[in-house]
Structures are given as C-alpha cells and as structure tokens.
C-alpha cells in the first residue's frame, strides 16, 4: 500500500528558511531547484517507508523517527502504518551540530 506524505508546520518552516538562505546567498533559481528536490526526495519512501535509518539522536522520544539523506539535509520522518502516512517532522542541515536535532518545536 502506498503511503501519503504530509509535512509538519515545523518542517515547512525549515524549508522556508532553506529557500531564503539560498535565495539570498546564491540565486532564486538555485533556491527553487533545491527546494523542489528536497520536497521530492521523500517520494521514494511512498512504497517502502522503512528504508530510512532510525534517528538515534531522537531514540528517547515516544514516536520512532527515521531519516532520509538528501545532499546535506536529513529529512526526519515518522511512519503512521495505521493511516498509511509518512509525517515529515524536520529538515535538518547535517552540517550543524548534531545535538541541535534534539530541539523541540
């Protein structure tokens, strides 16, 4: 069964920040292209959501989080098998200090 992807408000905020950064530092064209690629990356999870590795830094949470890598970004997600949903919780720039991943928002 194919899963549906939904993005949290926090993940969407992260996407907005990524877009703005690349728009300011590179160009609007580069920012749009990167954003589209990040948004498309989780599509490969639709038929096999368990291919992402478990996120060990979030292991102590009630929800099990997994991640998918796209370029420098970790796309953090949770699987809702009951409702066939993939919930994208965060888009984390892996060049940052890994402990920042534990932030709560």
Secondary structure, DSSP 8 states (H G I E B T S, - for coil): ---EEEE-HHHHHHHHHHHHHHHHHT-HHHHHHHHHHHHHHGGGGSS-GGGSEE-GGGTTSSS-EEEEEETTEEEEEEEETTTTEEEEEEEEETTS-GGGGG---
